[in-house]
Amino acid sequence: MAKTITYQNKLFDFYFKIKKSNFIQNLNKFIYSIWSFVFISFLTLSAYIFSLEIYFYLFIALYVIYICLFCDDLLPIVCLFIFCYISPSRKNNPGLSTNSVFYNYSGTIVTIIAVVCTISILSRIILDKNMGLKKLFTQKKYLLSGMIILGFAYLISGIGSKNYSEYFLNNLLFAFLQFLSIFLIYFIFSTSINWKNLPKYYFPYMCIFIGIVASLEIVYIYLTNDVILDGMINRSILFTGWGTYNNVGAMIAITIPFAFYLACKKKHNYIYIVLATILLLGTIISCSRGSILGAIVIYIISFIISIFKAENKKIFWISSGILIIVASIIGLIFFDEVSKLFSKVPKIVESTGGDVKVNDSSRFYIYEKGFKAFLKYPIFGQTFYPTNFVPYDFSTIDSFSLLFPPRWHNTIIQLLSSCGTVGILAYGFHRFQTIKLIIKKPSLEKTFIGLSILTLLAMSLLDCHIFNIGPTMFYSISLMFAEFSNQKEKNISFEDLIIQNL
């Protein structure tokens, strides 16, 4: 017994010696820095371009294990959820190919990787005295009650409807996935991040790199596919391995406010004004009408706020003036070409023979049918299945379509139809909590987080973004940072954080 204890002590001594070594400290400095986002972005794009997702996920598993063993908290893991979500290539789209990396033997490997990462994270939380399961369940989390109530409304959706027994397992699984996407990251990582030592501008940088990667994925589609024929864009070709043009456009649009936040805070704010404009252009070339509208509106609102809140107003004004002049000149010179380029993209408002008509892509018809489904089952809704009135011709894989049903393209209609009055009341309570969180103890950071969330929610009135796993995870992470990032004692830079821990 004594020998066993001695061996354990030697093992722990060896572990702590490694953890305190210069190599590990320098590696941690990199992981907590902006350069880690550059590195992960490069790997994500490589996985997307060369269909190397399985190798990317294997690296992510090793990365997660390292963070759990040697980093001070689990902050660097948070961004991996979104980067993994946007990594699948067109070739491996699970809705279009049975040979996708997410099926068969490779699908089993992906599942094992996810399990290993989960075990690593939970083990770190359990063994770390600064985290621990007790803190996980006892730490005050303001939004937790609303998330649980909303998740419960998802899980009991459709009780009493004719669809309930037929689609019980499918509905329960889909509802559970929706619940986890809004709840799990917030619940686990709000406790396992050292908010008092949160690196300065960590979350805004993370969001900007996510938007840049998604934009570059769209650019890659343009470069490698016949998207433009006869000077016109065919947007039906614009899909990745993780979503269509609507999904990609929305993901880019919700990152725009964070570029303006950094434009307010940083000395060389012209860099971030340019980045915000690049993200706007990325949204535009996605050809998602709802995302373009949302991006333009939030770009203007963020710009106006930045005019008054930029710490280096002189540079901001000069940079903005140059940008407006350049954009105006380019717009005037290439107006006809750009108009032709987007001529095949359906316009939201069309004028024919003097008559003005809204091209809603059958949205109003869908909403009418969804509301009638609610009237038929007003208490718990009709479940998330089926929505036969919603056109859904993207997926050709039955197993994928059975798991991810067509959705009603509007958050309110979706909740009413699928979850009934119980669902809309639960959502109302959750929304009340989120609004209160954003406006209570206001800060510039929370304002721009709120603008990002507002963009997502507004676009979700025209599409099903809030019922897609990726955007909902982003939404959950945003709420977590809005709630807990104010706990930091002071703003510290990435470098200061490492120096403090040496």
C-alpha positions in Angstrom: 0.0 0.0 0.0 2.8 2.4 0.9 4.6 1.6 -2.4 1.4 2.3 -4.3 1.1 5.7 -2.6 4.8 6.4 -3.3 4.3 5.6 -7.0 1.2 7.9 -7.1 3.1 10.7 -5.5 5.9 10.3 -8.0 3.4 10.3 -10.8 1.7 13.4 -9.6 5.1 15.1 -9.1 6.1 14.2 -12.6 2.8 15.5 -13.9 3.1 18.9 -12.1 6.7 19.2 -13.2 5.6 18.8 -16.8 2.7 21.2 -16.3 5.0 23.9 -15.0 7.7 23.4 -17.6 8.5 26.2 -20.0 7.4 24.2 -23.0 3.9 23.7 -21.6 3.6 27.3 -20.4 4.6 28.7 -23.8 2.2 26.3 -25.5 -0.6 27.5 -23.2 0.3 31.1 -24.0 -0.3 30.2 -27.6 -3.6 28.4 -26.9 -5.0 31.4 -25.0 -3.9 33.9 -27.7 -5.4 35.2 -30.9 -3.0 32.9 -32.8 -4.8 29.8 -31.6 -7.9 31.1 -33.6 -5.7 31.5 -36.6 -4.4 28.0 -36.2 -7.8 26.4 -35.6 -9.3 28.5 -38.5 -6.6 27.1 -40.8 -7.3 23.5 -39.7 -11.0 24.0 -40.2 -10.6 25.4 -43.7 -8.2 22.6 -44.5 -10.7 20.0 -43.3 -13.4 21.7 -45.4 -11.4 22.0 -48.6 -9.7 18.6 -48.6 -12.5 16.6 -46.9 -10.2 15.8 -43.9 -12.8 16.0 -41.2 -11.9 12.7 -39.6 -8.3 13.9 -39.1 -9.5 17.3 -37.9 -11.7 15.7 -35.3 -8.9 13.4 -34.2 -6.7 16.4 -33.7 -9.5 18.2 -31.8 -9.8 15.2 -29.5 -6.1 15.4 -28.7 -6.4 19.2 -28.3 -9.3 18.8 -25.8 -7.3 16.1 -23.8 -4.3 18.5 -23.6 -6.5 21.4 -22.5 -8.1 19.2 -19.8 -4.7 18.1 -18.6 -2.6 21.2 -18.8 -4.7 24.4 -19.1 -5.9 26.5 -16.2 -9.5 26.2 -17.3 -11.7 25.0 -20.2 -12.1 28.3 -22.0 -10.1 27.2 -25.2 -12.6 24.3 -25.7 -15.6 26.6 -26.2 -14.7 27.8 -29.7 -14.1 24.2 -30.9 -17.9 23.5 -30.9 -18.5 26.0 -33.6 -15.4 25.4 -35.6 -16.2 21.6 -35.7 -19.8 22.5 -36.8 -18.6 24.5 -39.8 -15.9 22.1 -40.8 -17.8 19.5 -43.0 -17.0 19.7 -46.7 -19.6 19.5 -49.5 -18.5 16.0 -50.2 -19.3 14.9 -46.7 -22.7 16.6 -46.4 -24.7 14.1 -44.3 -27.9 15.1 -46.0 -26.7 14.4 -49.5 -24.2 11.5 -49.3 -24.4 8.1 -47.7 -20.6 8.0 -48.0 -20.4 11.0 -45.6 -17.8 10.8 -42.9 -20.7 10.8 -40.4 -22.0 7.4 -41.5 -20.7 3.8 -41.5 -17.2 3.0 -40.1 -16.0 6.6 -40.0 -19.3 7.7 -38.3 -18.4 5.3 -35.5 -15.0 6.9 -35.2 -16.6 10.3 -35.0 -18.9 9.1 -32.3 -16.0 7.6 -30.3 -14.1 10.9 -30.6 -17.1 12.8 -29.3 -17.3 10.3 -26.3 -13.6 10.7 -25.6 -13.9 14.5 -25.6 -16.9 14.3 -23.3 -15.2 12.0 -20.8 -12.1 14.2 -20.8 -14.1 17.3 -20.0 -16.2 15.7 -17.3 -13.1 14.1 -15.7 -11.4 17.5 -15.6 -14.5 19.1 -14.0 -14.8 16.3 -11.4 -11.2 16.2 -10.5 -10.5 19.9 -10.4 -11.2 21.3 -7.0 -11.9 24.8 -8.5 -14.7 23.3 -10.6 -16.2 20.1 -9.3 -19.6 18.6 -9.8 -20.9 20.4 -6.7 -20.1 23.8 -8.2 -21.5 22.7 -11.5 -24.9 22.3 -9.8 -24.7 25.0 -7.2 -23.2 28.0 -9.1 -25.8 30.7 -9.7 -26.8 30.7 -13.4 -29.4 33.3 -14.1 -30.6 31.9 -17.4 -30.6 28.3 -16.3 -34.2 28.1 -15.2 -35.5 29.6 -18.5 -33.4 27.2 -20.5 -34.6 24.2 -18.6 -38.3 25.3 -18.9 -37.9 25.8 -22.6 -36.1 22.4 -23.0 -38.9 20.7 -21.0 -41.5 22.3 -23.4 -39.5 20.8 -26.3 -39.5 17.4 -24.7 -43.2 17.2 -24.0 -44.2 18.6 -27.4 -47.1 17.0 -29.2 -48.6 15.2 -26.2 -52.2 14.3 -27.1 -51.7 14.8 -30.9 -52.3 12.1 -33.5 -48.5 12.4 -34.4 -47.3 11.7 -30.8 -47.2 7.9 -30.8 -46.1 7.6 -34.4 -43.2 10.0 -34.1 -42.5 9.7 -30.4 -38.9 8.5 -30.6 -37.9 10.8 -33.5 -39.6 13.8 -31.8 -38.0 13.0 -28.4 -34.5 12.7 -30.0 -34.9 15.9 -32.0 -36.3 17.8 -29.0 -33.4 16.5 -26.9 -30.9 17.7 -29.4 -32.5 21.2 -29.5 -32.5 21.3 -25.7 -28.8 20.2 -25.5 -27.7 22.8 -28.1 -29.2 25.7 -26.1 -28.4 24.3 -22.6 -25.3 22.1 -22.4 -22.4 24.5 -23.3 -23.9 27.2 -21.1 -24.4 24.8 -18.1 -21.0 23.2 -18.2 -18.6 26.0 -19.3 -20.1 28.8 -17.3 -18.7 26.9 -14.3 -15.4 25.6 -15.9 -14.1 29.0 -17.1 -12.1 31.3 -14.8 -14.1 34.4 -15.6 -12.0 36.6 -13.4 -9.0 36.0 -15.6 -10.9 36.0 -18.9 -8.4 37.2 -21.7 -9.3 40.6 -23.1 -11.5 40.5 -26.2 -11.3 36.7 -26.4 -15.0 36.2 -27.4 -15.1 39.0 -30.1 -12.0 37.6 -31.7 -13.4 34.1 -31.6 -16.6 35.3 -33.4 -14.8 37.2 -36.0 -12.6 34.2 -37.0 -15.8 32.0 -37.2 -17.3 34.6 -39.6 -14.1 34.8 -41.7 -13.9 31.0 -42.0 -17.5 30.7 -43.1 -16.9 33.5 -45.6 -13.9 31.8 -47.0 -15.9 28.6 -47.4 -18.3 30.5 -49.6 -15.5 32.0 -51.6 -14.0 28.5 -52.1 -17.4 27.4 -53.5 -17.3 30.2 -56.0 -13.7 29.3 -57.0 -14.3 25.6 -57.5 -17.8 25.4 -58.9 -19.7 27.0 -61.7 -21.6 29.3 -59.4 -21.5 32.2 -61.9 -22.7 31.4 -65.5 -23.3 34.2 -68.0 -22.5 36.8 -65.4 -25.2 35.6 -63.0 -25.1 33.7 -59.7 -26.9 30.4 -59.4 -27.3 30.3 -55.6 -28.6 26.7 -55.6 -25.0 25.6 -55.8 -24.0 27.5 -52.7 -24.1 24.8 -50.0 -21.5 23.4 -47.7 -21.3 20.2 -45.7 -23.1 21.9 -42.8 -25.8 24.0 -44.5 -27.2 25.8 -47.4 -26.6 29.5 -48.4 -29.2 30.5 -45.7 -27.3 28.7 -43.0 -23.9 30.0 -44.0 -25.2 33.6 -44.6 -26.7 33.7 -41.1 -23.6 32.4 -39.4 -21.5 35.1 -41.0 -24.1 37.9 -40.3 -24.2 37.3 -36.6 -20.4 37.9 -36.3 -20.5 41.4 -37.8 -21.2 43.3 -34.5 -18.1 41.9 -32.9 -15.9 43.5 -35.5 -17.5 46.8 -34.7 -17.0 46.2 -31.0 -13.3 45.9 -31.5 -13.4 48.9 -33.8 -14.7 50.8 -30.7 -12.0 49.5 -28.4 -8.8 49.2 -30.5 -6.4 51.9 -31.5 -6.1 50.7 -35.1 -9.9 50.5 -35.5 -9.7 50.7 -39.3 -8.6 47.1 -39.4 -11.9 46.1 -37.7 -14.0 48.3 -39.9 -12.5 46.5 -42.9 -13.2 43.2 -41.2 -16.8 44.1 -40.6 -17.2 45.1 -44.2 -15.6 41.8 -45.4 -18.1 39.9 -43.2 -20.9 41.9 -44.7 -19.6 41.1 -48.2 -19.4 37.4 -47.2 -23.0 37.5 -46.2 -24.0 39.2 -49.5 -22.2 36.6 -51.7 -24.0 33.8 -49.7 -27.1 35.1 -51.6 -29.3 34.4 -48.5 -31.9 37.2 -48.7 -32.9 37.1 -45.1 -29.3 37.1 -44.0 -28.3 39.9 -46.3 -31.2 42.0 -44.9 -30.2 41.2 -41.4 -26.5 41.9 -42.1 -27.1 45.3 -43.7 -29.3 46.4 -40.9 -27.0 45.3 -38.1 -24.0 46.7 -39.9 -25.6 50.1 -40.0 -26.8 50.0 -36.4 -23.3 48.8 -35.2 -21.7 51.5 -37.3 -23.9 54.2 -35.8 -23.1 53.0 -32.2 -19.4 52.9 -33.1 -19.5 56.6 -34.2 -20.3 57.6 -30.7 -18.4 54.9 -28.7 -15.1 54.5 -30.6 -12.3 55.4 -28.3 -10.2 56.6 -31.2 -12.8 58.7 -33.0 -10.4 60.5 -35.3 -9.1 57.3 -37.0 -12.6 55.8 -37.0 -14.0 58.9 -38.9 -11.1 59.0 -41.4 -11.3 55.2 -42.0 -15.1 55.3 -42.4 -14.9 58.2 -44.8 -12.3 56.4 -47.0 -14.4 53.2 -46.9 -17.6 55.0 -47.9 -15.8 56.8 -50.8 -14.2 53.7 -52.1 -17.4 51.7 -51.8 -19.3 54.4 -53.6 -16.8 54.6 -56.5 -16.7 50.8 -56.9 -20.5 50.7 -56.7 -21.0 53.3 -59.4 -18.4 51.8 -61.7 -19.7 48.2 -61.4 -23.4 48.8 -60.7 -24.6 47.1 -63.9 -22.3 44.1 -63.4 -23.3 43.6 -59.8 -27.0 44.0 -60.7 -26.7 41.3 -63.3 -24.7 39.1 -61.0 -27.5 38.9 -58.5 -30.3 39.0 -61.1 -31.2 35.3 -60.6 -31.4 35.7 -56.8 -35.2 36.2 -56.0 -35.9 39.7 -54.8 -37.9 40.2 -51.6 -40.0 42.9 -53.2 -40.7 42.7 -57.0 -42.4 45.3 -59.2 -44.2 44.0 -62.3 -46.3 46.2 -64.5 -46.6 48.8 -61.7 -47.8 46.2 -59.2 -45.6 45.7 -56.1 -45.4 42.1 -54.9 -43.6 40.6 -51.9 -41.8 37.4 -52.9 -42.1 35.5 -49.7 -41.0 32.1 -51.2 -44.3 30.6 -49.9 -43.5 31.7 -46.3 -47.0 33.1 -45.7 -48.6 29.9 -46.9 -46.3 27.9 -44.6 -47.0 30.1 -41.6 -50.8 29.8 -42.2 -50.5 26.0 -42.2 -48.3 26.1 -39.1 -50.8 28.3 -37.3 -53.7 26.0 -38.2 -51.7 23.0 -36.8 -51.4 25.0 -33.5 -55.2 25.7 -33.5 -55.8 22.0 -33.9 -53.5 21.1 -30.9 -53.2 24.4 -29.0 -51.8 23.1 -25.7 -48.8 20.9 -26.6 -48.7 21.3 -30.3 -48.4 18.5 -32.9 -44.7 17.5 -32.3 -41.9 18.6 -34.5 -43.1 16.0 -37.1 -44.3 16.1 -39.8 -44.4 19.4 -41.5 -45.6 18.3 -44.9 -46.4 21.9 -46.0 -42.8 23.0 -45.7 -40.8 22.4 -49.0 -37.8 20.2 -48.1 -36.0 19.0 -51.2 -32.4 19.4 -50.0 -31.7 16.1 -48.3 -31.8 12.8 -50.2 -30.9 10.7 -47.2 -33.9 9.2 -45.4 -32.1 8.7 -42.1 -31.0 12.4 -42.1 -34.5 13.6 -43.0 -36.1 11.5 -40.3 -33.8 13.0 -37.7 -33.9 16.6 -38.9 -37.5 17.3 -40.1 -38.6 20.3 -42.2 -39.1 23.3 -39.9 -41.6 26.2 -40.2 -39.0 28.9 -41.1 -40.3 31.1 -38.2 -39.5 30.7 -34.5 -42.9 31.7 -33.3 -44.8 29.5 -35.8 -42.4 26.7 -35.0 -43.1 26.9 -31.3 -46.8 27.2 -31.7 -47.1 24.4 -34.1 -44.6 22.0 -32.4 -45.0 22.9 -28.8 -48.3 24.8 -28.5 -49.1 27.3 -25.9 -46.8 25.6 -23.4 -43.9 26.1 -25.8 -44.6 29.8 -26.6 -45.0 30.6 -22.9 -41.7 28.8 -22.0 -40.0 30.7 -24.8 -41.5 34.0 -23.6 -40.1 33.4 -20.1 -36.6 32.6 -21.6 -36.8 35.6 -23.8 -37.7 37.8 -20.8 -34.7 36.5 -19.0 -32.3 37.2 -21.9 -33.6 40.7 -22.5 -33.2 41.5 -18.8 -29.7 40.1 -18.8 -28.6 42.3 -21.7 -30.1 45.5 -20.4 -29.2 45.0 -16.7 -25.8 46.5 -15.9 -25.2 47.5 -19.5 -21.8 47.5 -21.1 -20.5 48.0 -24.6 -19.6 44.3 -24.8 -23.1 43.2 -23.8 -24.6 45.7 -26.3 -22.8 44.2 -29.2 -23.5 40.6 -28.0 -27.2 41.7 -27.8 -27.0 43.0 -31.4 -25.6 39.7 -32.6 -28.4 37.8 -30.8 -31.0 40.2 -32.1 -29.7 39.6 -35.6 -30.0 35.8 -35.2 -33.5 36.1 -33.7 -34.7 38.5 -36.5 -33.4 36.2 -39.2 -35.1 33.3 -37.5 -38.4 34.9 -38.2 -37.8 34.1 -41.8 -35.8 30.8 -41.4 -35.2 28.0 -38.9 -31.8 29.2 -37.6 -32.7 29.0 -33.9 -33.8 25.4 -34.5 -30.5 24.5 -36.1 -27.8 23.1 -33.8 -24.9 25.3 -34.8 -26.5 28.7 -34.6 -28.2 27.7 -31.3 -24.8 26.7 -29.8 -23.5 30.1 -30.9 -26.5 31.7 -29.3 -25.9 29.8 -26.0 -22.2 30.7 -26.0 -23.1 34.4 -26.6 -25.5 34.4 -23.6 -22.9 32.7 -21.4 -20.4 35.4 -22.2 -23.0 38.2 -21.7 -23.8 36.8 -18.3 -20.5 35.9 -16.9 -17.8 38.0 -18.6 -18.7 40.9 -16.3 -17.4 38.9 -13.4 -13.8 39.5 -14.4 -12.0 41.7 -12.0 -10.3 43.6 -14.7 -9.6 43.4 -18.4 -6.4 41.6 -19.0 -4.6 40.9 -22.2 -3.7 37.4 -23.5 -0.1 38.1 -22.6 -0.9 39.4 -19.1 -2.9 36.3 -18.4 0.1 34.0 -19.1 2.5 36.2 -17.2 0.2 36.2 -14.2 0.2 32.4 -14.2 3.9 31.9 -14.6 
